[in-house]
């Protein structure tokens, strides 16, 4: 007889939900016994041999299929760069103390506060998984707070800063040598300039942009389909490409050769890592203080300034919950709304081009196409706004 059959609370009475839970647990346990798939309990020696780094590695591999490639990539980079060779990483997961974890995270937070929070999130998830899988008997992350508070950034580049950044990128692209990063390595100048320009023009995330493949670009339809495997949340996202973005991509065609990646390194691999050092180079060359994620916010704000609706801006950013719509409409109008997104991004790209060239015509009219239920048959309506001049 299973031990589960003999478990009775001290009160001698079960709540209905308790009986249901007990019955389902017994059924699962019996099914496991019948199938012969009984998971062996790890020995004390095996638990001692399980280091924090190995626990994180096993957790990442176990859930790989449920996460996007971008998230898995972030986890692996964090493991390799922060945890793997650290004293905490080499320590037995069963023996690490909460105070040791806190000191480890605090050391990271002194240099990179947000990264320390991300490390804690990964380590906590791994320990909770290990506890569920009975690889460990306790979770030392329980009760740990984030090393640093997080406040949403509100940095948006001004028109003068957008102009200065684009001019700096043009200078880097047309230079005779690749910029040297702080680690001594060189960044391919055309790749760096092209990637950052697209971040500003399209408002996409850097992980999505750096994983761009030529096969995902439809030059005839002038769209870029971002596969769910490269996106946060795992949902496919279609991005209309304005003419300026297409010109940036045309300049990058000769760089990659026969590789599938648009932004390719010297060894032919994708540059899908977190280009923190790129920002350092651009800050130094332009004199501007910004992060690459600020460019996404600048694109969204710029489109809104030019008259794009809140729901259109949400779609540009690829948000799962689209402002001003219900969940069902957010699923079914993904392609019906492309004309609105295309018009907004085209207006933003034109605005940037005029900032750079100095060809700012006061009162220029920008026409936005608004999709309707008949937009696939050309039944959309149009409305116009006067483009603001800074």
ChimeraX attribute file (.defattr): number of C-alpha atoms within 10 A of each C-alpha:
attribute: neighborCount
match mode: 1-to-1
recipient: residues
	/A:1	5
	/A:2	9
	/A:3	7
	/A:4	12
	/A:5	10
	/A:6	8
	/A:7	10
	/A:8	10
	/A:9	9
	/A:10	7
	/A:11	6
	/A:12	7
	/A:13	10
	/A:14	13
	/A:15	8
	/A:16	9
	/A:17	9
	/A:18	12
	/A:19	12
	/A:20	12
	/A:21	12
	/A:22	16
	/A:23	14
	/A:24	12
	/A:25	13
	/A:26	16
	/A:27	12
	/A:28	11
	/A:29	14
	/A:30	13
	/A:31	12
	/A:32	13
	/A:33	11
	/A:34	9
	/A:35	8
	/A:36	9
	/A:37	9
	/A:38	10
	/A:39	9
	/A:40	7
	/A:41	11
	/A:42	12
	/A:43	10
	/A:44	10
	/A:45	8
	/A:46	13
	/A:47	18
	/A:48	15
	/A:49	15
	/A:50	18
	/A:51	21
	/A:52	26
	/A:53	25
	/A:54	20
	/A:55	20
	/A:56	27
	/A:57	17
	/A:58	15
	/A:59	20
	/A:60	21
	/A:61	11
	/A:62	11
	/A:63	11
	/A:64	14
	/A:65	11
	/A:66	12
	/A:67	18
	/A:68	19
	/A:69	21
	/A:70	22
	/A:71	20
	/A:72	19
	/A:73	19
	/A:74	18
	/A:75	20
	/A:76	18
	/A:77	15
	/A:78	17
	/A:79	23
	/A:80	15
	/A:81	11
	/A:82	17
	/A:83	21
	/A:84	20
	/A:85	12
	/A:86	15
	/A:87	12
	/A:88	20
	/A:89	20
	/A:90	16
	/A:91	17
	/A:92	18
	/A:93	27
	/A:94	20
	/A:95	15
	/A:96	18
	/A:97	13
	/A:98	15
	/A:99	12
	/A:100	13
	/A:101	17
	/A:102	17
	/A:103	13
	/A:104	18
	/A:105	21
	/A:106	18
	/A:107	14
	/A:108	17
	/A:109	18
	/A:110	12
	/A:111	10
	/A:112	12
	/A:113	18
	/A:114	17
	/A:115	17
	/A:116	21
	/A:117	21
	/A:118	17
	/A:119	22
	/A:120	20
	/A:121	13
	/A:122	17
	/A:123	23
	/A:124	18
	/A:125	17
	/A:126	23
	/A:127	25
	/A:128	18
	/A:129	20
	/A:130	20
	/A:131	14
	/A:132	12
	/A:133	12
	/A:134	15
	/A:135	19
	/A:136	22
	/A:137	14
	/A:138	17
	/A:139	20
	/A:140	21
	/A:141	21
	/A:142	11
	/A:143	8
	/A:144	13
	/A:145	11
	/A:146	19
	/A:147	22
	/A:148	16
	/A:149	9
	/A:150	10
	/A:151	7
	/A:152	5
	/A:153	10
	/A:154	9
	/A:155	14
	/A:156	19
	/A:157	20
	/A:158	12
	/A:159	17
	/A:160	11
	/A:161	16
	/A:162	19
	/A:163	19
	/A:164	18
	/A:165	24
	/A:166	20
	/A:167	15
	/A:168	18
	/A:169	23
	/A:170	16
	/A:171	14
	/A:172	20
	/A:173	20
	/A:174	13
	/A:175	12
	/A:176	9
	/A:177	12
	/A:178	17
	/A:179	20
	/A:180	15
	/A:181	15
	/A:182	11
	/A:183	7
	/A:184	8
	/A:185	11
	/A:186	15
	/A:187	21
	/A:188	19
	/A:189	21
	/A:190	20
	/A:191	24
	/A:192	24
	/A:193	24
	/A:194	22
	/A:195	22
	/A:196	21
	/A:197	20
	/A:198	24
	/A:199	24
	/A:200	27
	/A:201	25
	/A:202	24
	/A:203	26
	/A:204	25
	/A:205	20
	/A:206	22
	/A:207	21
	/A:208	20
	/A:209	22
	/A:210	26
	/A:211	24
	/A:212	25
	/A:213	19
	/A:214	17
	/A:215	11
	/A:216	16
	/A:217	21
	/A:218	13
	/A:219	11
	/A:220	6
	/A:221	9
	/A:222	15
	/A:223	18
	/A:224	19
	/A:225	16
	/A:226	22
	/A:227	19
	/A:228	17
	/A:229	20
	/A:230	26
	/A:231	23
	/A:232	19
	/A:233	15
	/A:234	17
	/A:235	15
	/A:236	16
	/A:237	22
	/A:238	19
	/A:239	23
	/A:240	24
	/A:241	25
	/A:242	21
	/A:243	14
	/A:244	17
	/A:245	21
	/A:246	16
	/A:247	12
	/A:248	17
	/A:249	20
	/A:250	12
	/A:251	13
	/A:252	19
	/A:253	14
	/A:254	10
	/A:255	19
	/A:256	20
	/A:257	12
	/A:258	9
	/A:259	15
	/A:260	17
	/A:261	23
	/A:262	28
	/A:263	28
	/A:264	24
	/A:265	17
	/A:266	12
	/A:267	8
	/A:268	15
	/A:269	14
	/A:270	19
	/A:271	21
	/A:272	21
	/A:273	14
	/A:274	14
	/A:275	15
	/A:276	11
	/A:277	15
	/A:278	21
	/A:279	18
	/A:280	16
	/A:281	17
	/A:282	23
	/A:283	16
	/A:284	11
	/A:285	16
	/A:286	15
	/A:287	13
	/A:288	16
	/A:289	14
	/A:290	16
	/A:291	16
	/A:292	18
	/A:293	17
	/A:294	19
	/A:295	26
	/A:296	23
	/A:297	20
	/A:298	22
	/A:299	25
	/A:300	28
	/A:301	17
	/A:302	26
	/A:303	25
	/A:304	16
	/A:305	13
	/A:306	20
	/A:307	20
	/A:308	24
	/A:309	17
	/A:310	15
	/A:311	19
	/A:312	24
	/A:313	25
	/A:314	18
	/A:315	24
	/A:316	28
	/A:317	21
	/A:318	21
	/A:319	16
	/A:320	15
	/A:321	14
	/A:322	20
	/A:323	16
	/A:324	13
	/A:325	10
	/A:326	10
	/A:327	12
	/A:328	8
	/A:329	11
	/A:330	18
	/A:331	12
	/A:332	10
	/A:333	13
	/A:334	14
	/A:335	14
	/A:336	17
	/A:337	22
	/A:338	23
	/A:339	19
	/A:340	24
	/A:341	30
	/A:342	21
	/A:343	20
	/A:344	29
	/A:345	29
	/A:346	24
	/A:347	23
	/A:348	27
	/A:349	24
	/A:350	17
	/A:351	21
	/A:352	21
	/A:353	16
	/A:354	14
	/A:355	19
	/A:356	18
	/A:357	10
	/A:358	10
	/A:359	10
	/A:360	17
	/A:361	11
	/A:362	11
	/A:363	11
	/A:364	12
	/A:365	13
	/A:366	21
	/A:367	17
	/A:368	22
	/A:369	20
	/A:370	19
	/A:371	21
	/A:372	16
	/A:373	12
	/A:374	11
	/A:375	17
	/A:376	14
	/A:377	8
	/A:378	10
	/A:379	12
	/A:380	17
	/A:381	12
	/A:382	11
	/A:383	9
	/A:384	11
	/A:385	14
	/A:386	13
	/A:387	20
	/A:388	16
	/A:389	13
	/A:390	9
